[in-house]
Amino acid sequence: MVKTLLLLSLFYTLSASAFAKDTEGKFAVKGAGASRCQDFVAALDQKNEPKVLSYGAWLNGYLSFYNQETVETFDISPWQSSEYLMRALYQHCKKNPSVNYFIAVGYMIDALKSERLTSSSDLVSISDGTHKHYYYRELIKRLKKALNKKLDTDLEIDGQFDNATEQAVRELQKRNALPVTGVPDQETLHFAFTKN
């Protein structure tokens, strides 16, 4: 049932993405995007899995369409997971309950523009001993720059996740009371890129 809802939601998302504006610049927003923020917040608060999946699928479809149609944008959210973005949207929507989800996503995209990847980047595999995680090589370069700044280290900005980079990630995690894994998970990247 949940998979069916997810697929239907994705279908509606992709269908809605194929819109064209009318002569006044107006267009119809379909699916979860047409909901108000208060409905999105309620779905998360009530842990309504089908609705939460619907919002997540709509968001992923819209971001993919944005990547496809926007000049110099390979990935508008190169390190932020859907869960991370939905948490940010949740905070925004709690403060702005009458705004449409579509509009809230638009505000989020505006905030993400400076962090986007403008061109394709190879993937780097990082193992935590159990699972492999994949990151854009360009993101690893950015991470190394951030670690150099925050930790006063001198990592080579080469896009390689080497032992020195892993140790720097561990140090950042330790300093910010995060689980010390050496893997740049969402919380670690949040501290690396957004926290002073």
For each residue, the residues with C-beta under 8 A, 3 or more apart:
1: 4 5 50
2: 5 6 49 50 53
3: 6 7
4: 1 7 8
5: 1 2 8 9 50 53 54
6: 2 3 9 10 53 54 57
7: 3 4 10 11
8: 4 5 11 12
9: 5 6 12 13 31 32 53 54 57 58
10: 6 7 13 14 57 60 61
11: 7 8 14 15
12: 8 9 15 16 30 31 58
13: 9 10 16 17 30 31 32 33 57 58 60 61 62
14: 10 11 17 18 61 65
15: 11 12 18 30
16: 12 13 19 28 29 30 31 33 61
17: 13 14 61 62 65
18: 14 15
19: 16 27 28
20: 27
21: 24 25 26 27
22: 25 26 27
23:
24: 21
25: 21 22
26: 21 22
27: 19 20 21 22
28: 16 19
29: 16 33 34 100 102
30: 12 13 15 16 33 34
31: 9 12 13 16 34 54 58
32: 9 13 35 40 51 54 55 57 58 59 101
33: 13 16 29 30 58 62 100 101 102 105
34: 29 30 31 100 101 102
35: 32 39 40 55 100 101
36: 39 40 97 98 99 100 101
37: 40 41 92 93 94 96 97 98 99 100 101 104
38: 41 42 93 97 98
39: 35 36 42 43 51 101
40: 32 35 36 37 43 44 55 89 90 93 101 104
41: 37 38 44 45 90 93 94 97
42: 38 39 45 46 48
43: 39 40 46 48 51 52 54 55
44: 40 41 47 48 52 86 90
45: 41 42
46: 42 43
47: 44 52
48: 42 43 44 51 52
49: 2 52 53
50: 1 2 5 53 54
51: 32 39 43 48 54 55
52: 43 44 47 48 49 55 56 86
53: 2 5 6 9 49 50 56 57
54: 5 6 9 31 32 43 50 51 57 58
55: 32 35 40 43 51 52 58 59 86 101
56: 52 53 59 60 82 86
57: 6 9 10 13 32 53 54 60 61
58: 9 12 13 31 32 33 54 55 61 62 101
59: 32 55 56 62 63 82 85 86 89 105
60: 10 13 56 57 63 64 82
61: 10 13 14 16 17 57 58 64 65
62: 13 17 33 58 59 65 66 102 105
63: 59 60 66 67 76 77 109
64: 60 61 67 68
65: 14 17 61 62 68 69
66: 62 63 69 70 73 76 109
67: 63 64 70 73 74 75 76
68: 64 65
69: 65 66
70: 66 67 73 76
71:
72: 118 119
73: 66 67 70 76 116 117 118
74: 67 116 117 118 119 120 121
75: 67 78 116 117 136
76: 63 66 67 70 73 109 112 113 116
77: 63 80 85 112 115 116
78: 75 115 116 117 121 136 138 139
79: 115 135 136 139 186 189 193
80: 77 84 85 88 112 186 189
81: 84 85 186
82: 56 59 60 85 86
83: 86 87 186
84: 80 81 87 88 186 190
85: 59 77 80 81 82 88 89 108
86: 44 52 55 56 59 82 83 89 90
87: 83 84 90 91
88: 80 84 85 91 92 108
89: 40 59 85 86 92 93 101 104 105 108
90: 40 41 44 86 87 93 94
91: 87 88 94 95
92: 37 88 89 95 96 104 107 108
93: 37 38 40 41 89 90 96 97 99 101 104
94: 37 41 90 91 97
95: 91 92
96: 37 92 93 99 104
97: 36 37 38 41 93 94
98: 36 37 38
99: 36 37 93 96 103 104
100: 29 33 34 35 36 37 103 104
101: 32 33 34 35 36 37 39 40 55 58 89 93 104 105
102: 29 33 34 62 105 106
103: 99 100 106 107
104: 37 40 89 92 93 96 99 100 101 107 108
105: 33 59 62 89 101 102 108 109
106: 102 103 109 110
107: 92 103 104 110 111
108: 85 88 89 92 104 105 111 112
109: 63 66 76 105 106 112 113
110: 106 107 113
111: 107 108
112: 76 77 80 108 109 115 116
113: 76 109 110 116
114:
115: 77 78 79 112 193
116: 73 74 75 76 77 78 112 113
117: 73 74 75 78 120 121 136 138 139
118: 72 73 74
119: 72 74
120: 74 117
121: 74 78 117 136 137 138 139
122: 136 137 159
123: 134 135 136 137
124: 134 135 136 137 140 159 160 161
125: 132 133 134
126: 132 133 134 135 161 183 184
127: 130 131 132 133
128: 131 133 181 182 183
129:
130: 127
131: 127 128
132: 125 126 127
133: 125 126 127 128 183 185
134: 123 124 125 126
135: 79 123 124 126 139 140 143 161 184
136: 75 78 79 117 121 122 123 124 139 140
137: 121 122 123 124 140 141 159
138: 78 117 121 141 142 159
139: 78 79 117 121 135 136 142 143
140: 124 135 136 137 143 144 159 160 161 165
141: 137 138 144 145 157 158 159
142: 138 139 145 146 193
143: 135 139 140 146 147 165 169 184 189 192 193
144: 140 141 147 148 155 156 157 158 165 168
145: 141 142 148 149 157
146: 142 143 149 150 192 193
147: 143 144 150 151 153 155 165 168 169 172 192
148: 144 145 151 152 153 154 155 157
149: 145 146 152
150: 146 147 172 192
151: 147 148 168 171 172 175
152: 148 149
153: 147 148 164 168
154: 148
155: 144 147 148 164 165 168
156: 144 160
157: 141 144 145 148
158: 141 144
159: 122 124 137 138 140 141
160: 124 140 156 165
161: 124 126 135 140 165 166
162: 165 166
163: 166 167
164: 153 155 167 168
165: 140 143 144 147 155 160 161 162 168 169
166: 161 162 163 169 170 182
167: 163 164 170 171 182
168: 144 147 151 153 155 164 165 171 172
169: 143 147 165 166 172 173 182 183 184 188
170: 166 167 173 174 180 181 182
171: 151 167 168 174 175
172: 147 150 151 168 169 175 176 178 188 191 192
173: 169 170 176 178 179 180 181 182 188
174: 170 171 177 178 180
175: 151 171 172
176: 172 173 188 191 195
177: 174
178: 172 173 174 187 188 191
179: 173
180: 170 173 174
181: 128 170 173 185
182: 128 166 167 169 170 173
183: 126 128 133 169 188
184: 126 135 143 169 188 189 192
185: 133 181 188 189
186: 79 80 81 83 84 189 190
187: 178 190 191
188: 169 172 173 176 178 183 184 185 191 192
189: 79 80 143 184 185 186 192 193
190: 84 186 187 193 194 195
191: 172 176 178 187 188 194 195
192: 143 146 147 150 172 184 188 189 195
193: 79 115 142 143 146 189 190
194: 190 191
195: 176 190 191 192
196:
